[in-house]
């Protein structure tokens, strides 16, 4: 089971790239991170501590877990 990670925010020079978001998620302990095509909203699958997690990452890199 994998989590869905939603990434959104204004398109600006301050927005994180997909690579920066993935690096930030890895640094926070997430693994099995896969980007999925979804238009303007970038989505990812991620696992932490063996458990699928739903996450929201804003354009500044703030990560928040979402209750399902």
PDB file with SEQRES, HELIX, SHEET and CRYST1 records, atoms N, CA, C and O in Angstrom:
SEQRES   1 A   68  UNK UNK UNK UNK UNK UNK UNK UNK UNK UNK UNK UNK UNK          
SEQRES   2 A   68  UNK UNK UNK UNK UNK UNK UNK UNK UNK UNK UNK UNK UNK          
SEQRES   3 A   68  UNK UNK UNK UNK UNK UNK UNK UNK UNK UNK UNK UNK UNK          
SEQRES   4 A   68  UNK UNK UNK UNK UNK UNK UNK UNK UNK UNK UNK UNK UNK          
SEQRES   5 A   68  UNK UNK UNK UNK UNK UNK UNK UNK UNK UNK UNK UNK UNK          
SEQRES   6 A   68  UNK UNK UNK                                                  
HELIX    1 AA1 UNK A   18  UNK A   27  1                                  10    
SHEET    1 AA1 5 UNK A  30  UNK A  36  0                                        
SHEET    2 AA1 5 UNK A  42  UNK A  48 -1                                        
SHEET    3 AA1 5 UNK A   3  UNK A   7 -1                                        
SHEET    4 AA1 5 UNK A  55  UNK A  57  1                                        
SHEET    5 AA1 5 UNK A  63  UNK A  65 -1                                        
SHEET    1 AA2 2 UNK A  42  UNK A  48  0                                        
SHEET    2 AA2 2 UNK A  51  UNK A  52 -1                                        
CRYST1    1.000    1.000    1.000  90.00  90.00  90.00 P 1           1          
ATOM      1  N   UNK A   1       0.855  -1.166   0.000  1.00  0.00           N  
ATOM      2  CA  UNK A   1       0.000   0.000   0.000  1.00  0.00           C  
ATOM      3  C   UNK A   1       0.906   1.235   0.000  1.00  0.00           C  
ATOM      4  O   UNK A   1       1.904   1.273   0.721  1.00  0.00           O  
ATOM      5  N   UNK A   2       0.571   2.212  -0.781  1.00  0.00           N  
ATOM      6  CA  UNK A   2       1.371   3.434  -0.846  1.00  0.00           C  
ATOM      7  C   UNK A   2       0.474   4.632  -0.624  1.00  0.00           C  
ATOM      8  O   UNK A   2      -0.737   4.579  -0.840  1.00  0.00           O  
ATOM      9  N   UNK A   3       1.093   5.705  -0.190  1.00  0.00           N  
ATOM     10  CA  UNK A   3       0.332   6.924   0.091  1.00  0.00           C  
ATOM     11  C   UNK A   3       0.328   7.828  -1.115  1.00  0.00           C  
ATOM     12  O   UNK A   3       1.191   7.736  -1.988  1.00  0.00           O  
ATOM     13  N   UNK A   4      -0.638   8.685  -1.149  1.00  0.00           N  
ATOM     14  CA  UNK A   4      -0.726   9.684  -2.195  1.00  0.00           C  
ATOM     15  C   UNK A   4      -0.231  10.994  -1.627  1.00  0.00           C  
ATOM     16  O   UNK A   4      -0.738  11.458  -0.606  1.00  0.00           O  
ATOM     17  N   UNK A   5       0.741  11.590  -2.263  1.00  0.00           N  
ATOM     18  CA  UNK A   5       1.293  12.854  -1.812  1.00  0.00           C  
ATOM     19  C   UNK A   5       0.878  13.924  -2.800  1.00  0.00           C  
ATOM     20  O   UNK A   5       1.173  13.813  -3.990  1.00  0.00           O  
ATOM     21  N   UNK A   6       0.213  14.935  -2.340  1.00  0.00           N  
ATOM     22  CA  UNK A   6      -0.210  16.040  -3.190  1.00  0.00           C  
ATOM     23  C   UNK A   6       0.722  17.210  -2.980  1.00  0.00           C  
ATOM     24  O   UNK A   6       1.059  17.548  -1.845  1.00  0.00           O  
ATOM     25  N   UNK A   7       1.136  17.821  -4.055  1.00  0.00           N  
ATOM     26  CA  UNK A   7       2.017  18.970  -4.000  1.00  0.00           C  
ATOM     27  C   UNK A   7       1.361  20.085  -4.775  1.00  0.00           C  
ATOM     28  O   UNK A   7       1.046  19.926  -5.955  1.00  0.00           O  
ATOM     29  N   UNK A   8       1.152  21.214  -4.123  1.00  0.00           N  
ATOM     30  CA  UNK A   8       0.540  22.327  -4.815  1.00  0.00           C  
ATOM     31  C   UNK A   8       1.172  23.620  -4.352  1.00  0.00           C  
ATOM     32  O   UNK A   8       1.934  23.644  -3.387  1.00  0.00           O  
ATOM     33  N   UNK A   9       0.856  24.671  -5.032  1.00  0.00           N  
ATOM     34  CA  UNK A   9       1.342  25.992  -4.675  1.00  0.00           C  
ATOM     35  C   UNK A   9       1.437  26.844  -5.907  1.00  0.00           C  
ATOM     36  O   UNK A   9       1.310  26.347  -7.026  1.00  0.00           O  
ATOM     37  N   UNK A  10       1.659  28.118  -5.714  1.00  0.00           N  
ATOM     38  CA  UNK A  10       1.751  29.009  -6.864  1.00  0.00           C  
ATOM     39  C   UNK A  10       2.972  28.696  -7.707  1.00  0.00           C  
ATOM     40  O   UNK A  10       4.016  28.314  -7.179  1.00  0.00           O  
ATOM     41  N   UNK A  11       2.846  28.855  -8.997  1.00  0.00           N  
ATOM     42  CA  UNK A  11       3.998  28.686  -9.875  1.00  0.00           C  
ATOM     43  C   UNK A  11       4.836  29.943  -9.795  1.00  0.00           C  
ATOM     44  O   UNK A  11       4.456  30.992 -10.315  1.00  0.00           O  
ATOM     45  N   UNK A  12       5.961  29.832  -9.151  1.00  0.00           N  
ATOM     46  CA  UNK A  12       6.850  30.977  -9.013  1.00  0.00           C  
ATOM     47  C   UNK A  12       8.271  30.481  -8.853  1.00  0.00           C  
ATOM     48  O   UNK A  12       8.515  29.278  -8.771  1.00  0.00           O  
ATOM     49  N   UNK A  13       9.195  31.401  -8.809  1.00  0.00           N  
ATOM     50  CA  UNK A  13      10.597  31.041  -8.636  1.00  0.00           C  
ATOM     51  C   UNK A  13      10.822  30.420  -7.260  1.00  0.00           C  
ATOM     52  O   UNK A  13      11.827  29.739  -7.056  1.00  0.00           O  
ATOM     53  N   UNK A  14       9.914  30.638  -6.314  1.00  0.00           N  
ATOM     54  CA  UNK A  14      10.058  30.098  -4.969  1.00  0.00           C  
ATOM     55  C   UNK A  14       9.526  28.677  -4.845  1.00  0.00           C  
ATOM     56  O   UNK A  14       9.760  28.033  -3.823  1.00  0.00           O  
ATOM     57  N   UNK A  15       8.822  28.169  -5.844  1.00  0.00           N  
ATOM     58  CA  UNK A  15       8.277  26.815  -5.803  1.00  0.00           C  
ATOM     59  C   UNK A  15       9.396  25.796  -5.884  1.00  0.00           C  
ATOM     60  O   UNK A  15      10.404  26.014  -6.557  1.00  0.00           O  
ATOM     61  N   UNK A  16       9.208  24.677  -5.190  1.00  0.00           N  
ATOM     62  CA  UNK A  16      10.187  23.604  -5.226  1.00  0.00           C  
ATOM     63  C   UNK A  16      10.016  22.771  -6.484  1.00  0.00           C  
ATOM     64  O   UNK A  16       8.902  22.608  -6.981  1.00  0.00           O  
ATOM     65  N   UNK A  17      11.113  22.247  -6.993  1.00  0.00           N  
ATOM     66  CA  UNK A  17      11.053  21.336  -8.126  1.00  0.00           C  
ATOM     67  C   UNK A  17      10.688  19.940  -7.619  1.00  0.00           C  
ATOM     68  O   UNK A  17      10.744  19.683  -6.416  1.00  0.00           O  
ATOM     69  N   UNK A  18      10.322  19.058  -8.513  1.00  0.00           N  
ATOM     70  CA  UNK A  18      10.018  17.676  -8.144  1.00  0.00           C  
ATOM     71  C   UNK A  18      11.201  17.021  -7.456  1.00  0.00           C  
ATOM     72  O   UNK A  18      11.027  16.292  -6.480  1.00  0.00           O  
ATOM     73  N   UNK A  19      12.402  17.277  -7.957  1.00  0.00           N  
ATOM     74  CA  UNK A  19      13.610  16.700  -7.365  1.00  0.00           C  
ATOM     75  C   UNK A  19      13.826  17.208  -5.948  1.00  0.00           C  
ATOM     76  O   UNK A  19      14.225  16.441  -5.072  1.00  0.00           O  
ATOM     77  N   UNK A  20      13.566  18.497  -5.710  1.00  0.00           N  
ATOM     78  CA  UNK A  20      13.719  19.067  -4.372  1.00  0.00           C  
ATOM     79  C   UNK A  20      12.679  18.487  -3.407  1.00  0.00           C  
ATOM     80  O   UNK A  20      12.980  18.229  -2.242  1.00  0.00           O  
ATOM     81  N   UNK A  21      11.464  18.286  -3.900  1.00  0.00           N  
ATOM     82  CA  UNK A  21      10.411  17.706  -3.068  1.00  0.00           C  
ATOM     83  C   UNK A  21      10.770  16.274  -2.690  1.00  0.00           C  
ATOM     84  O   UNK A  21      10.633  15.886  -1.529  1.00  0.00           O  
ATOM     85  N   UNK A  22      11.227  15.489  -3.656  1.00  0.00           N  
ATOM     86  CA  UNK A  22      11.619  14.108  -3.389  1.00  0.00           C  
ATOM     87  C   UNK A  22      12.765  14.059  -2.393  1.00  0.00           C  
ATOM     88  O   UNK A  22      12.756  13.224  -1.488  1.00  0.00           O  
ATOM     89  N   UNK A  23      13.751  14.934  -2.539  1.00  0.00           N  
ATOM     90  CA  UNK A  23      14.880  14.986  -1.607  1.00  0.00           C  
ATOM     91  C   UNK A  23      14.396  15.340  -0.200  1.00  0.00           C  
ATOM     92  O   UNK A  23      14.868  14.764   0.780  1.00  0.00           O  
ATOM     93  N   UNK A  24      13.471  16.269  -0.099  1.00  0.00           N  
ATOM     94  CA  UNK A  24      12.919  16.670   1.197  1.00  0.00           C  
ATOM     95  C   UNK A  24      12.134  15.518   1.834  1.00  0.00           C  
ATOM     96  O   UNK A  24      12.239  15.290   3.039  1.00  0.00           O  
ATOM     97  N   UNK A  25      11.354  14.796   1.038  1.00  0.00           N  
ATOM     98  CA  UNK A  25      10.615  13.645   1.555  1.00  0.00           C  
ATOM     99  C   UNK A  25      11.567  12.556   2.035  1.00  0.00           C  
ATOM    100  O   UNK A  25      11.336  11.959   3.086  1.00  0.00           O  
ATOM    101  N   UNK A  26      12.637  12.286   1.281  1.00  0.00           N  
ATOM    102  CA  UNK A  26      13.629  11.286   1.704  1.00  0.00           C  
ATOM    103  C   UNK A  26      14.278  11.711   3.011  1.00  0.00           C  
ATOM    104  O   UNK A  26      14.448  10.890   3.912  1.00  0.00           O  
ATOM    105  N   UNK A  27      14.641  12.986   3.125  1.00  0.00           N  
ATOM    106  CA  UNK A  27      15.261  13.502   4.344  1.00  0.00           C  
ATOM    107  C   UNK A  27      14.316  13.382   5.538  1.00  0.00           C  
ATOM    108  O   UNK A  27      14.770  13.257   6.676  1.00  0.00           O  
ATOM    109  N   UNK A  28      13.012  13.418   5.290  1.00  0.00           N  
ATOM    110  CA  UNK A  28      12.015  13.297   6.354  1.00  0.00           C  
ATOM    111  C   UNK A  28      11.703  11.832   6.674  1.00  0.00           C  
ATOM    112  O   UNK A  28      10.864  11.555   7.532  1.00  0.00           O  
ATOM    113  N   UNK A  29      12.368  10.894   5.994  1.00  0.00           N  
ATOM    114  CA  UNK A  29      12.201   9.476   6.297  1.00  0.00           C  
ATOM    115  C   UNK A  29      11.264   8.708   5.391  1.00  0.00           C  
ATOM    116  O   UNK A  29      10.956   7.549   5.669  1.00  0.00           O  
ATOM    117  N   UNK A  30      10.801   9.325   4.312  1.00  0.00           N  
ATOM    118  CA  UNK A  30       9.895   8.640   3.382  1.00  0.00           C  
ATOM    119  C   UNK A  30      10.702   7.875   2.340  1.00  0.00           C  
ATOM    120  O   UNK A  30      11.790   8.297   1.947  1.00  0.00           O  
ATOM    121  N   UNK A  31      10.154   6.744   1.897  1.00  0.00           N  
ATOM    122  CA  UNK A  31      10.815   5.927   0.868  1.00  0.00           C  
ATOM    123  C   UNK A  31       9.777   5.518  -0.161  1.00  0.00           C  
ATOM    124  O   UNK A  31       8.603   5.872  -0.058  1.00  0.00           O  
ATOM    125  N   UNK A  32      10.225   4.772  -1.148  1.00  0.00           N  
ATOM    126  CA  UNK A  32       9.331   4.312  -2.221  1.00  0.00           C  
ATOM    127  C   UNK A  32       8.533   5.477  -2.806  1.00  0.00           C  
ATOM    128  O   UNK A  32       7.331   5.357  -3.046  1.00  0.00           O  
ATOM    129  N   UNK A  33       9.198   6.583  -3.027  1.00  0.00           N  
ATOM    130  CA  UNK A  33       8.542   7.797  -3.519  1.00  0.00           C  
ATOM    131  C   UNK A  33       8.478   7.722  -5.030  1.00  0.00           C  
ATOM    132  O   UNK A  33       9.501   7.585  -5.700  1.00  0.00           O  
ATOM    133  N   UNK A  34       7.275   7.813  -5.560  1.00  0.00           N  
ATOM    134  CA  UNK A  34       7.067   7.779  -7.002  1.00  0.00           C  
ATOM    135  C   UNK A  34       6.181   8.941  -7.404  1.00  0.00           C  
ATOM    136  O   UNK A  34       5.110   9.147  -6.833  1.00  0.00           O  
ATOM    137  N   UNK A  35       6.634   9.697  -8.389  1.00  0.00           N  
ATOM    138  CA  UNK A  35       5.809  10.785  -8.906  1.00  0.00           C  
ATOM    139  C   UNK A  35       4.806  10.210  -9.899  1.00  0.00           C  
ATOM    140  O   UNK A  35       5.150   9.365 -10.726  1.00  0.00           O  
ATOM    141  N   UNK A  36       3.580  10.670  -9.810  1.00  0.00           N  
ATOM    142  CA  UNK A  36       2.526  10.235 -10.723  1.00  0.00           C  
ATOM    143  C   UNK A  36       2.050  11.430 -11.536  1.00  0.00           C  
ATOM    144  O   UNK A  36       1.900  12.520 -10.986  1.00  0.00           O  
ATOM    145  N   UNK A  37       1.811  11.254 -12.825  1.00  0.00           N  
ATOM    146  CA  UNK A  37       1.332  12.379 -13.637  1.00  0.00           C  
ATOM    147  C   UNK A  37      -0.090  12.755 -13.233  1.00  0.00           C  
ATOM    148  O   UNK A  37      -0.963  11.895 -13.116  1.00  0.00           O  
ATOM    149  N   UNK A  38      -0.313  14.069 -13.018  1.00  0.00           N  
ATOM    150  CA  UNK A  38      -1.651  14.509 -12.618  1.00  0.00           C  
ATOM    151  C   UNK A  38      -1.874  15.977 -12.943  1.00  0.00           C  
ATOM    152  O   UNK A  38      -2.441  16.704 -12.127  1.00  0.00           O  
ATOM    153  N   UNK A  39      -1.452  16.419 -14.089  1.00  0.00           N  
ATOM    154  CA  UNK A  39      -1.674  17.809 -14.478  1.00  0.00           C  
ATOM    155  C   UNK A  39      -0.857  18.783 -13.654  1.00  0.00           C  
ATOM    156  O   UNK A  39       0.334  18.571 -13.423  1.00  0.00           O  
ATOM    157  N   UNK A  40      -1.507  19.861 -13.209  1.00  0.00           N  
ATOM    158  CA  UNK A  40      -0.801  20.899 -12.460  1.00  0.00           C  
ATOM    159  C   UNK A  40      -0.452  20.473 -11.041  1.00  0.00           C  
ATOM    160  O   UNK A  40       0.511  20.979 -10.465  1.00  0.00           O  
ATOM    161  N   UNK A  41      -1.222  19.548 -10.470  1.00  0.00           N  
ATOM    162  CA  UNK A  41      -0.928  19.060  -9.134  1.00  0.00           C  
ATOM    163  C   UNK A  41      -0.030  17.840  -9.269  1.00  0.00           C  
ATOM    164  O   UNK A  41      -0.384  16.868  -9.937  1.00  0.00           O  
ATOM    165  N   UNK A  42       1.130  17.896  -8.633  1.00  0.00           N  
ATOM    166  CA  UNK A  42       2.052  16.766  -8.669  1.00  0.00           C  
ATOM    167  C   UNK A  42       1.672  15.825  -7.546  1.00  0.00           C  
ATOM    168  O   UNK A  42       1.501  16.257  -6.406  1.00  0.00           O  
ATOM    169  N   UNK A  43       1.537  14.548  -7.849  1.00  0.00           N  
ATOM    170  CA  UNK A  43       1.203  13.560  -6.835  1.00  0.00           C  
ATOM    171  C   UNK A  43       2.324  12.540  -6.723  1.00  0.00           C  
ATOM    172  O   UNK A  43       3.038  12.269  -7.688  1.00  0.00           O  
ATOM    173  N   UNK A  44       2.463  11.983  -5.538  1.00  0.00           N  
ATOM    174  CA  UNK A  44       3.515  10.995  -5.272  1.00  0.00           C  
ATOM    175  C   UNK A  44       2.954   9.874  -4.423  1.00  0.00           C  
ATOM    176  O   UNK A  44       1.965  10.057  -3.714  1.00  0.00           O  
ATOM    177  N   UNK A  45       3.586   8.714  -4.494  1.00  0.00           N  
ATOM    178  CA  UNK A  45       3.354   7.616  -3.573  1.00  0.00           C  
ATOM    179  C   UNK A  45       4.531   7.636  -2.610  1.00  0.00           C  
ATOM    180  O   UNK A  45       5.667   7.846  -3.035  1.00  0.00           O  
ATOM    181  N   UNK A  46       4.281   7.418  -1.305  1.00  0.00           N  
ATOM    182  CA  UNK A  46       5.374   7.397  -0.342  1.00  0.00           C  
ATOM    183  C   UNK A  46       5.036   6.510   0.842  1.00  0.00           C  
ATOM    184  O   UNK A  46       3.869   6.335   1.191  1.00  0.00           O  
ATOM    185  N   UNK A  47       6.079   5.948   1.462  1.00  0.00           N  
ATOM    186  CA  UNK A  47       5.943   5.082   2.619  1.00  0.00           C  
ATOM    187  C   UNK A  47       6.911   5.569   3.685  1.00  0.00           C  
ATOM    188  O   UNK A  47       8.043   5.943   3.377  1.00  0.00           O  
ATOM    189  N   UNK A  48       6.465   5.565   4.960  1.00  0.00           N  
ATOM    190  CA  UNK A  48       7.344   5.914   6.082  1.00  0.00           C  
ATOM    191  C   UNK A  48       7.142   4.887   7.181  1.00  0.00           C  
ATOM    192  O   UNK A  48       6.011   4.554   7.533  1.00  0.00           O  
ATOM    193  N   UNK A  49       8.253   4.386   7.724  1.00  0.00           N  
ATOM    194  CA  UNK A  49       8.226   3.390   8.791  1.00  0.00           C  
ATOM    195  C   UNK A  49       7.359   2.187   8.422  1.00  0.00           C  
ATOM    196  O   UNK A  49       6.652   1.636   9.266  1.00  0.00           O  
ATOM    197  N   UNK A  50       7.423   1.789   7.156  1.00  0.00           N  
ATOM    198  CA  UNK A  50       6.690   0.625   6.682  1.00  0.00           C  
ATOM    199  C   UNK A  50       5.203   0.838   6.471  1.00  0.00           C  
ATOM    200  O   UNK A  50       4.482  -0.106   6.148  1.00  0.00           O  
ATOM    201  N   UNK A  51       4.739   2.059   6.647  1.00  0.00           N  
ATOM    202  CA  UNK A  51       3.316   2.359   6.531  1.00  0.00           C  
ATOM    203  C   UNK A  51       3.073   3.401   5.450  1.00  0.00           C  
ATOM    204  O   UNK A  51       3.786   4.401   5.366  1.00  0.00           O  
ATOM    205  N   UNK A  52       2.064   3.161   4.625  1.00  0.00           N  
ATOM    206  CA  UNK A  52       1.686   4.136   3.605  1.00  0.00           C  
ATOM    207  C   UNK A  52       1.132   5.375   4.296  1.00  0.00           C  
ATOM    208  O   UNK A  52       0.362   5.274   5.251  1.00  0.00           O  
ATOM    209  N   UNK A  53       1.528   6.533   3.807  1.00  0.00           N  
ATOM    210  CA  UNK A  53       1.081   7.792   4.398  1.00  0.00           C  
ATOM    211  C   UNK A  53       0.511   8.696   3.320  1.00  0.00           C  
ATOM    212  O   UNK A  53       0.995   8.709   2.188  1.00  0.00           O  
ATOM    213  N   UNK A  54      -0.507   9.445   3.672  1.00  0.00           N  
ATOM    214  CA  UNK A  54      -1.036  10.486   2.799  1.00  0.00           C  
ATOM    215  C   UNK A  54      -0.426  11.795   3.263  1.00  0.00           C  
ATOM    216  O   UNK A  54      -0.457  12.119   4.450  1.00  0.00           O  
ATOM    217  N   UNK A  55       0.123  12.540   2.329  1.00  0.00           N  
ATOM    218  CA  UNK A  55       0.836  13.765   2.667  1.00  0.00           C  
ATOM    219  C   UNK A  55       0.433  14.915   1.776  1.00  0.00           C  
ATOM    220  O   UNK A  55      -0.012  14.719   0.646  1.00  0.00           O  
ATOM    221  N   UNK A  56       0.593  16.110   2.292  1.00  0.00           N  
ATOM    222  CA  UNK A  56       0.472  17.322   1.493  1.00  0.00           C  
ATOM    223  C   UNK A  56       1.777  18.078   1.666  1.00  0.00           C  
ATOM    224  O   UNK A  56       2.230  18.293   2.791  1.00  0.00           O  
ATOM    225  N   UNK A  57       2.378  18.478   0.569  1.00  0.00           N  
ATOM    226  CA  UNK A  57       3.607  19.262   0.600  1.00  0.00           C  
ATOM    227  C   UNK A  57       3.327  20.556  -0.128  1.00  0.00           C  
ATOM    228  O   UNK A  57       2.961  20.544  -1.304  1.00  0.00           O  
ATOM    229  N   UNK A  58       3.498  21.695   0.574  1.00  0.00           N  
ATOM    230  CA  UNK A  58       3.225  22.965  -0.097  1.00  0.00           C  
ATOM    231  C   UNK A  58       4.452  23.436  -0.872  1.00  0.00           C  
ATOM    232  O   UNK A  58       5.492  22.777  -0.855  1.00  0.00           O  
ATOM    233  N   UNK A  59       4.333  24.559  -1.543  1.00  0.00           N  
ATOM    234  CA  UNK A  59       5.401  25.046  -2.421  1.00  0.00           C  
ATOM    235  C   UNK A  59       6.649  25.461  -1.652  1.00  0.00           C  
ATOM    236  O   UNK A  59       7.711  25.629  -2.252  1.00  0.00           O  
ATOM    237  N   UNK A  60       6.543  25.631  -0.334  1.00  0.00           N  
ATOM    238  CA  UNK A  60       7.711  25.974   0.473  1.00  0.00           C  
ATOM    239  C   UNK A  60       8.378  24.743   1.050  1.00  0.00           C  
ATOM    240  O   UNK A  60       9.440  24.841   1.665  1.00  0.00           O  
ATOM    241  N   UNK A  61       7.757  23.567   0.856  1.00  0.00           N  
ATOM    242  CA  UNK A  61       8.331  22.325   1.336  1.00  0.00           C  
ATOM    243  C   UNK A  61       7.773  21.854   2.659  1.00  0.00           C  
ATOM    244  O   UNK A  61       8.265  20.864   3.200  1.00  0.00           O  
ATOM    245  N   UNK A  62       6.768  22.514   3.205  1.00  0.00           N  
ATOM    246  CA  UNK A  62       6.135  22.073   4.442  1.00  0.00           C  
ATOM    247  C   UNK A  62       5.384  20.778   4.175  1.00  0.00           C  
ATOM    248  O   UNK A  62       4.568  20.708   3.256  1.00  0.00           O  
ATOM    249  N   UNK A  63       5.658  19.749   4.977  1.00  0.00           N  
ATOM    250  CA  UNK A  63       5.029  18.439   4.826  1.00  0.00           C  
ATOM    251  C   UNK A  63       3.992  18.268   5.927  1.00  0.00           C  
ATOM    252  O   UNK A  63       4.295  18.482   7.101  1.00  0.00           O  
ATOM    253  N   UNK A  64       2.780  17.888   5.563  1.00  0.00           N  
ATOM    254  CA  UNK A  64       1.722  17.617   6.538  1.00  0.00           C  
ATOM    255  C   UNK A  64       1.062  16.292   6.207  1.00  0.00           C  
ATOM    256  O   UNK A  64       0.701  16.037   5.058  1.00  0.00           O  
ATOM    257  N   UNK A  65       0.903  15.439   7.237  1.00  0.00           N  
ATOM    258  CA  UNK A  65       0.187  14.180   7.031  1.00  0.00           C  
ATOM    259  C   UNK A  65      -1.302  14.451   7.064  1.00  0.00           C  
ATOM    260  O   UNK A  65      -1.786  15.270   7.844  1.00  0.00           O  
ATOM    261  N   UNK A  66      -2.015  13.752   6.207  1.00  0.00           N  
ATOM    262  CA  UNK A  66      -3.459  13.921   6.080  1.00  0.00           C  
ATOM    263  C   UNK A  66      -4.140  12.671   6.593  1.00  0.00           C  
ATOM    264  O   UNK A  66      -3.816  11.564   6.164  1.00  0.00           O  
ATOM    265  N   UNK A  67      -5.087  12.837   7.512  1.00  0.00           N  
ATOM    266  CA  UNK A  67      -5.841  11.696   8.013  1.00  0.00           C  
ATOM    267  C   UNK A  67      -6.774  11.197   6.928  1.00  0.00           C  
ATOM    268  O   UNK A  67      -7.382  11.992   6.211  1.00  0.00           O  
ATOM    269  N   UNK A  68      -6.887   9.891   6.806  1.00  0.00           N  
ATOM    270  CA  UNK A  68      -7.767   9.308   5.797  1.00  0.00           C  
ATOM    271  C   UNK A  68      -9.076   8.953   6.396  1.00  0.00           C  
ATOM    272  O   UNK A  68      -9.956   8.447   5.700  1.00  0.00           O  
TER     273      UNK A  68                                                      
END                                                                             
